[in-house]
Every structure is written in C-alpha cells, then in structure tokens.
C-alpha cells in the first residue's frame, strides 16, 4: 500500500468554514460506533486489492486508515489540514 501526502490548494480557496469545525470534529467521539463499524465492514466487503479508491472530504482520515489496507491504492483528500 502506497500512502502519499500531497497538499495543494488554490490560494483563493475558502476553507475557513471547514477549518473552524475541523478541530472540534477531530476531538469528538463517533456518536454511533456500532453503526460506523458496520458501515466500514460493509464497505470492506465490497473492496478488493485490485481497487483504487478516491475519497473526497476525508476529514480526519479515520475511515481511510481503516480501508486503505484493503485496496491497491487509496487516495484521500480534504480542504482542511
């Protein structure tokens, strides 16, 4: 699995809204952990090592970290660092 961290964003991009809530979101617990785990399991069952995934708006990347080992290439990006 290849993981690459590339951050490029146009200078005029408006990320203020997402930057303002990113820290709060990252600190908060998942409200329905059982539902989250069930969803990740279902998605995982649909993936294979031949797949390439592009996740837009990955937030903290918690789902990406769990799903990336299941595919050949996983690219995740978000406007907020």
Backbone as a printed PyTorch tensor [residue, N CA C, xyz], in Angstrom:
tensor([[[  0.8440,  -1.1690,   0.0000],
         [  0.0000,   0.0000,   0.0000],
         [  0.8910,   1.2350,   0.0000]],

        [[  0.6450,   2.1200,  -0.9210],
         [  1.3980,   3.3540,  -1.0200],
         [  0.5550,   4.4860,  -0.4630]],

        [[  1.0990,   5.2240,   0.4990],
         [  0.3930,   6.3750,   1.0480],
         [  1.2270,   7.6140,   0.7590]],

        [[  0.6080,   8.6090,   0.1730],
         [  1.2910,   9.8380,  -0.1800],
         [  0.5230,  11.0080,   0.4000]],

        [[  1.2380,  11.9640,   0.9480],
         [  0.6060,  13.1510,   1.4990],
         [  1.0010,  14.3400,   0.6400]],

        [[  0.0740,  14.8170,  -0.1730],
         [  0.3150,  15.9650,  -1.0350],
         [ -0.7320,  17.0090,  -0.7060]],

        [[ -0.2900,  18.2060,  -0.3910],
         [ -1.2350,  19.2680,  -0.0790],
         [ -1.0630,  20.3980,  -1.0810]],

        [[ -2.0230,  20.5480,  -1.9500],
         [ -2.0420,  21.6770,  -2.8750],
         [ -3.4520,  22.2390,  -2.8790]],

        [[ -3.5440,  23.5310,  -2.7970],
         [ -4.8390,  24.1890,  -2.7330],
         [ -4.6970,  25.5730,  -3.3450]],

        [[ -5.6050,  25.9600,  -4.2100],
         [ -5.5240,  27.3080,  -4.7750],
         [ -5.5430,  28.3540,  -3.6680]],

        [[ -4.8120,  29.4210,  -3.8520],
         [ -4.7340,  30.4590,  -2.8270],
         [ -6.0850,  31.0910,  -2.5290]],

        [[ -6.9820,  31.0760,  -3.4910],
         [ -8.2820,  31.7120,  -3.2900],
         [ -9.3360,  30.7540,  -2.7330]],

        [[ -8.9520,  29.5520,  -2.3630],
         [ -9.9110,  28.5820,  -1.8240],
         [-10.4090,  29.0450,  -0.4580]],

        [[-11.7070,  28.9440,  -0.2430],
         [-12.3060,  29.3590,   1.0220],
         [-12.4580,  28.1420,   1.9240]],

        [[-11.5160,  27.9620,   2.8100],
         [-11.5500,  26.8120,   3.7130],
         [-11.9240,  27.2090,   5.1340]],

        [[-12.2130,  28.4700,   5.3510],
         [-12.4740,  28.9720,   6.6980],
         [-13.5360,  28.2000,   7.4560]],

        [[-14.6500,  27.8930,   6.8080],
         [-15.7300,  27.1650,   7.4780],
         [-15.2380,  25.8210,   7.9830]],

        [[-14.5720,  25.0650,   7.1070],
         [-14.1200,  23.7220,   7.4670],
         [-12.9890,  23.7760,   8.4830]],

        [[-12.1090,  24.7540,   8.3680],
         [-11.0340,  24.8930,   9.3450],
         [-11.5960,  25.1490,  10.7370]],

        [[-12.6750,  25.9160,  10.7960],
         [-13.2670,  26.2730,  12.0820],
         [-13.8630,  25.0660,  12.8060]],

        [[-14.3870,  24.1060,  12.0620],
         [-15.0080,  22.9550,  12.7240],
         [-14.1020,  21.7230,  12.7590]],

        [[-12.9800,  21.7590,  12.0490],
         [-12.1170,  20.5750,  11.9440],
         [-11.6130,  20.0970,  13.3020]],

        [[-11.1390,  21.0210,  14.1260],
         [-10.5880,  20.6280,  15.4230],
         [-11.6650,  20.0220,  16.3170]],

        [[-12.8350,  20.6460,  16.3450],
         [-13.9430,  20.1250,  17.1550],
         [-14.3480,  18.7310,  16.6670]],

        [[-14.4370,  18.5720,  15.3530],
         [-14.8150,  17.2880,  14.7730],
         [-13.7980,  16.2060,  15.1390]],

        [[-12.5250,  16.5450,  15.0480],
         [-11.4660,  15.5720,  15.3150],
         [-11.4720,  15.1130,  16.7700]],

        [[-11.8580,  15.9960,  17.6740],
         [-11.8650,  15.6600,  19.0990],
         [-13.1170,  14.8960,  19.5200]],

        [[-14.1810,  15.0190,  18.7400],
         [-15.4510,  14.4080,  19.1070],
         [-15.4840,  12.9060,  18.8600]],

        [[-16.2070,  12.2190,  19.7010],
         [-16.3750,  10.7710,  19.5410],
         [-17.4350,  10.4880,  18.4780]],

        [[-17.3120,   9.3530,  17.8400],
         [-18.3220,   8.9250,  16.8680],
         [-19.5880,   8.5910,  17.6460]],

        [[-20.6900,   9.2130,  17.2680],
         [-21.9400,   9.0760,  18.0240],
         [-22.4780,   7.6500,  18.0100]],

        [[-22.3740,   6.9660,  16.8900],
         [-22.8960,   5.6040,  16.7510],
         [-21.7610,   4.6860,  16.2990]],

        [[-20.9300,   4.2810,  17.2440],
         [-19.7510,   3.4750,  16.9120],
         [-20.1370,   2.1450,  16.2740]],

        [[-21.2000,   1.5270,  16.7400],
         [-21.6310,   0.2520,  16.1580],
         [-22.0290,   0.4430,  14.6940]],

        [[-22.7360,   1.5210,  14.4120],
         [-23.1280,   1.8200,  13.0380],
         [-21.9260,   2.1220,  12.1560]],

        [[-20.9670,   2.8450,  12.7070],
         [-19.7350,   3.1720,  11.9790],
         [-18.9640,   1.8990,  11.6330]],

        [[-18.8060,   1.0250,  12.6150],
         [-18.1010,  -0.2430,  12.3950],
         [-18.8320,  -1.1030,  11.3650]],

        [[-20.1500,  -1.1390,  11.4510],
         [-20.9490,  -1.9190,  10.4990],
         [-20.7750,  -1.3730,   9.0810]],

        [[-20.7740,  -0.0570,   8.9580],
         [-20.5910,   0.5700,   7.6470],
         [-19.2120,   0.2570,   7.0830]],

        [[-18.1680,   0.3780,   7.8960],
         [-16.8170,   0.0540,   7.4310],
         [-16.7130,  -1.4100,   7.0100]],

        [[-17.3630,  -2.2860,   7.7520],
         [-17.3390,  -3.7120,   7.4100],
         [-18.0090,  -3.9500,   6.0600]],

        [[-19.1630,  -3.3260,   5.8530],
         [-19.8780,  -3.4760,   4.5660],
         [-19.0570,  -2.9460,   3.4050]],

        [[-18.4700,  -1.7820,   3.5900],
         [-17.6290,  -1.2140,   2.5300],
         [-16.4440,  -2.1280,   2.2680]],

        [[-15.8190,  -2.6140,   3.3280],
         [-14.6720,  -3.5080,   3.1910],
         [-14.9930,  -4.7620,   2.4010]],

        [[-16.2010,  -5.2590,   2.5440],
         [-16.6190,  -6.4610,   1.8120],
         [-16.7550,  -6.2020,   0.3150]],

        [[-16.9080,  -4.9460,  -0.0630],
         [-17.0510,  -4.5870,  -1.4780],
         [-15.7100,  -4.2840,  -2.1510]],

        [[-14.6700,  -4.1330,  -1.3600],
         [-13.3620,  -3.7500,  -1.8860],
         [-12.4750,  -4.9540,  -2.1530]],

        [[-11.5220,  -4.7630,  -3.0750],
         [-10.5270,  -5.8090,  -3.3370],
         [ -9.1650,  -5.1580,  -3.5550]],

        [[ -8.1190,  -5.9690,  -3.5490],
         [ -6.7530,  -5.4690,  -3.7400],
         [ -6.5710,  -4.8320,  -5.1160]],

        [[ -7.4500,  -5.1120,  -6.0630],
         [ -7.3570,  -4.5320,  -7.4040],
         [ -7.9960,  -3.1440,  -7.4890]],

        [[ -8.6850,  -2.7280,  -6.4480],
         [ -9.4190,  -1.4620,  -6.4700],
         [ -8.5200,  -0.2570,  -6.2040]],

        [[ -8.9600,   0.8720,  -6.7430],
         [ -8.3730,   2.1720,  -6.4480],
         [ -9.5000,   3.0440,  -5.9100]],

        [[ -9.2700,   3.6950,  -4.7870],
         [-10.3050,   4.4970,  -4.1350],
         [ -9.8610,   5.9540,  -4.0730]],

        [[-10.7900,   6.8540,  -4.3650],
         [-10.5780,   8.2880,  -4.1830],
         [-11.6400,   8.7710,  -3.2070]],

        [[-11.2160,   9.2170,  -2.0450],
         [-12.1440,   9.7350,  -1.0410],
         [-11.9700,  11.2500,  -0.9560]],

        [[-13.0300,  11.9640,  -1.2610],
         [-13.0250,  13.4260,  -1.1900],
         [-13.7110,  13.8560,   0.0940]],

        [[-13.0860,  14.7620,   0.8220],
         [-13.6590,  15.2060,   2.0910],
         [-13.4440,  14.1810,   3.1830]],

        [[-12.2200,  13.6770,   3.2950],
         [-11.9350,  12.5770,   4.2270],
         [-11.8430,  13.0180,   5.6780]],

        [[-11.8830,  14.3130,   5.9440],
         [-11.8270,  14.7790,   7.3310],
         [-10.5460,  14.3440,   8.0100]],

        [[-10.6770,  13.6650,   9.1260],
         [ -9.5050,  13.2290,   9.8840],
         [ -8.7960,  12.0410,   9.2420]],

        [[ -9.4350,  11.4040,   8.2980],
         [ -8.8220,  10.2560,   7.6290],
         [ -9.0130,   8.9400,   8.3600]],

        [[ -9.8560,   8.9200,   9.3790],
         [-10.0240,   7.6960,  10.1730],
         [-10.5650,   6.5370,   9.3390]],

        [[-11.5010,   6.8200,   8.4570],
         [-12.0260,   5.7500,   7.5930],
         [-10.9780,   5.3220,   6.5800]],

        [[-10.2430,   6.2820,   6.0400],
         [ -9.1870,   5.9740,   5.0670],
         [ -8.1440,   5.0430,   5.6720]],

        [[ -7.7580,   5.3030,   6.8980],
         [ -6.7500,   4.4620,   7.5490],
         [ -7.2340,   3.0300,   7.7310]],

        [[ -8.5190,   2.8680,   7.9380],
         [ -9.0810,   1.5270,   8.1210],
         [ -9.2730,   0.7970,   6.7990]],

        [[ -9.6270,   1.5380,   5.7380],
         [ -9.9630,   0.9080,   4.4600],
         [ -8.7760,   0.7800,   3.5100]],

        [[ -7.7960,   1.6470,   3.6260],
         [ -6.6600,   1.6520,   2.6950],
         [ -5.9390,   0.3100,   2.5820]],

        [[ -5.7460,  -0.4330,   3.6650],
         [ -5.0450,  -1.7180,   3.5330],
         [ -5.7980,  -2.7560,   2.6940]],

        [[ -7.0640,  -2.5070,   2.4010],
         [ -7.8810,  -3.4720,   1.6700],
         [ -7.8030,  -3.3090,   0.1560]],

        [[ -7.1980,  -2.2110,  -0.3120],
         [ -7.1720,  -1.9130,  -1.7440],
         [ -5.7450,  -1.6900,  -2.2300]],

        [[ -5.6030,  -1.6500,  -3.5500],
         [ -4.2880,  -1.4250,  -4.1280],
         [ -3.8110,   0.0070,  -3.9730]],

        [[ -4.7290,   0.9540,  -4.0830],
         [ -4.3720,   2.3720,  -3.9570],
         [ -5.5490,   3.1180,  -3.3450]],

        [[ -5.2570,   3.9360,  -2.3500],
         [ -6.2810,   4.7190,  -1.6680],
         [ -5.7860,   6.1590,  -1.5850]],

        [[ -6.5220,   7.0590,  -2.1910],
         [ -6.1770,   8.4740,  -2.1540],
         [ -7.2850,   9.2050,  -1.4160]],

        [[ -6.9170,   9.9310,  -0.3740],
         [ -7.8940,  10.6670,   0.4220],
         [ -7.4460,  12.1170,   0.5260]],

        [[ -8.3990,  13.0240,   0.4030],
         [ -8.0590,  14.4440,   0.4650],
         [ -9.1550,  15.2220,   1.1800]],

        [[ -8.7480,  16.3480,   1.7470],
         [ -9.6890,  17.2050,   2.4490],
         [ -9.1940,  18.6430,   2.3520]],

        [[-10.1030,  19.6080,   2.3870],
         [ -9.7060,  21.0110,   2.3210],
         [ -8.9800,  21.4780,   3.5690]],

        [[ -9.3460,  20.9360,   4.7150],
         [ -8.7310,  21.3500,   5.9750],
         [ -7.6080,  20.4010,   6.3490]],

        [[ -6.5140,  20.9570,   6.8720],
         [ -5.3840,  20.0850,   7.2550],
         [ -5.7070,  19.2270,   8.4640]]])
